[in-house]
Amino acid sequence: MGASEEVMLKIERWSKCEENIGRAGTSDFDANHFNIGEGLCTKSHGTDTLGTDSCDVCIAIEIPCAAYVSQSGTPRVEWKFEKGSSIVLFYYDSKFTDPYKGRAQYTPTGIRFTSVTRKDTGKYICEVLWTRSGGNGQLRKSEVDLIVQENIISYKDMKALVTSGNARIIDVRLPGEVANGRIANSVNVPVAEVEEALKMDPETFKMKYGMDKPRMDDENLIFYCQRGKRAARATEIAMTLGYAKARNYAGSYEEWSEKEGK
């Protein structure tokens, strides 16, 4: 039997480096989705246990397991981390494996990380097997997607850029979604077209989308969608193509329309 909550946590930009604990609450999002924003670095390092990264994001995050429910019997809890085709079993027999030892803690509601980096982006799968005396076990499972980014823009900063008119704002939703409302001065490039669009020559891009193609060094290239997940993907694509300063408006149109009263 599977168990799932539809949750999302957005932490945007911290003004100072301190421990901040984020916990998700139930909402009506399409998928389990944590979107962790920028924190200042307490330390720099080369290659850490998870790969090459510039710093640790200075937040502590608790990832919930919706499969934790009251049951009779003895539970066996396992946590797995999935990224691409790789799946790592990192918690079993009440113990964490490397490289999670020392920075992860088992809690009554999930697991808590003392810090996260971009390398922690991926799917966290919790499986709980309840073993009943004299009967078969009952498996419950939940999944949470975690996205760690250092290029999140807040509503306040987004508002200032929209007002200034100095941003390249790309709406990566489908045209049918855009028809129900959009952020002023944005252009619609569905997420499935982003890579192809950013590879176009400037003339072709302007002819198709009606605005100048963003420059590689553009500091005000912003992506948004409905709730932030597709925008995160578009930002990742842009950065891979060399748009190193591209940013994701994680609150996206849902937050914008709420705050703007639309």
PEVEN-V686608 format. One record per residue. N is the residue number from 1. RES is the residue in one small letter. SS is DSSP state (H for helix, E for strand, L for the rest). PHI is phi in whole degrees, 0 to 359 (* if undefined). Layout:
n:res:ss:phi
N:RES:SS:PHI
N:RES:SS:PHI
This chain:
n:res:ss:phi
1:m:L:*
2:g:E:267
3:a:L:223
4:s:L:208
5:e:L:247
6:e:L:256
7:v:E:226
8:m:E:209
9:l:E:234
10:k:E:239
11:i:E:242
12:e:L:269
13:r:L:244
14:w:L:268
15:s:L:284
16:k:L:212
17:c:L:272
18:e:L:209
19:e:L:282
20:n:L:235
21:i:E:259
22:g:E:252
23:r:L:229
24:a:L:276
25:g:L:243
26:t:E:290
27:s:L:213
28:d:L:249
29:f:L:274
30:d:L:284
31:a:L:206
32:n:L:297
33:h:E:205
34:f:E:254
35:n:E:239
36:i:E:260
37:g:L:264
38:e:L:279
39:g:L:229
40:l:L:280
41:c:L:269
42:t:L:266
43:k:L:204
44:s:E:245
45:h:L:204
46:g:L:273
47:t:E:261
48:d:E:265
49:t:L:291
50:l:L:257
51:g:E:131
52:t:E:280
53:d:L:205
54:s:L:275
55:c:E:192
56:d:L:267
57:v:E:286
58:c:L:274
59:i:L:219
60:a:E:256
61:i:E:228
62:e:E:255
63:i:E:263
64:p:E:280
65:c:L:244
66:a:L:289
67:a:L:278
68:y:L:286
69:v:L:223
70:s:L:289
71:q:L:219
72:s:L:276
73:g:L:106
74:t:E:252
75:p:E:274
76:r:E:243
77:v:E:251
78:e:E:230
79:w:E:241
80:k:E:235
81:f:E:242
82:e:E:245
83:k:E:216
84:g:L:64
85:s:L:268
86:s:E:264
87:i:E:231
88:v:E:243
89:l:E:275
90:f:E:246
91:y:E:217
92:y:E:198
93:d:L:52
94:s:L:63
95:k:E:223
96:f:E:267
97:t:L:263
98:d:L:295
99:p:L:265
100:y:L:270
101:k:L:301
102:g:L:90
103:r:L:230
104:a:E:230
105:q:E:224
106:y:E:283
107:t:L:234
108:p:L:296
109:t:L:239
110:g:E:170
111:i:E:232
112:r:E:239
113:f:E:262
114:t:L:285
115:s:L:200
116:v:E:227
117:t:L:234
118:r:H:299
119:k:H:292
120:d:H:275
121:t:L:297
122:g:E:160
123:k:E:256
124:y:E:252
125:i:E:248
126:c:E:252
127:e:E:236
128:v:E:238
129:l:E:254
130:w:E:265
131:t:E:263
132:r:L:262
133:s:L:294
134:g:L:76
135:g:L:212
136:n:L:279
137:g:L:282
138:q:E:245
139:l:E:266
140:r:E:240
141:k:E:220
142:s:E:217
143:e:E:228
144:v:E:224
145:d:E:270
146:l:E:243
147:i:E:240
148:v:E:250
149:q:L:228
150:e:L:250
151:n:L:226
152:i:E:272
153:i:E:248
154:s:L:277
155:y:H:300
156:k:H:301
157:d:H:290
158:m:H:297
159:k:H:302
160:a:H:296
161:l:H:292
162:v:H:298
163:t:H:295
164:s:H:287
165:g:L:75
166:n:L:257
167:a:L:241
168:r:E:261
169:i:E:253
170:i:E:244
171:d:E:267
172:v:L:261
173:r:L:282
174:l:L:284
175:p:H:306
176:g:H:296
177:e:H:288
178:v:H:297
179:a:L:299
180:n:L:270
181:g:L:139
182:r:L:208
183:i:L:278
184:a:L:305
185:n:L:69
186:s:E:268
187:v:E:242
188:n:E:269
189:v:L:229
190:p:L:309
191:v:H:305
192:a:H:292
193:e:H:257
194:v:H:300
195:e:H:299
196:e:H:299
197:a:H:297
198:l:H:286
199:k:L:267
200:m:L:291
201:d:L:287
202:p:H:304
203:e:H:294
204:t:H:295
205:f:H:299
206:k:H:294
207:m:H:295
208:k:H:279
209:y:H:250
210:g:L:77
211:m:L:214
212:d:L:297
213:k:L:293
214:p:L:300
215:r:L:278
216:m:L:300
217:d:L:262
218:d:L:295
219:e:L:278
220:n:L:240
221:l:E:269
222:i:E:238
223:f:E:249
224:y:E:213
225:c:L:221
226:q:L:270
227:r:L:229
228:g:L:115
229:k:H:288
230:r:H:292
231:a:H:296
232:a:H:298
233:r:H:295
234:a:H:297
235:t:H:296
236:e:H:298
237:i:H:299
238:a:H:300
239:m:H:295
240:t:H:298
241:l:L:276
242:g:L:110
243:y:L:276
244:a:L:295
245:k:L:257
246:a:L:299
247:r:E:227
248:n:E:248
249:y:E:277
250:a:L:296
251:g:L:292
252:s:H:51
253:y:H:292
254:e:H:298
255:e:H:292
256:w:H:301
257:s:H:294
258:e:H:293
259:k:H:285
260:e:H:271
261:g:L:70
262:k:L:254
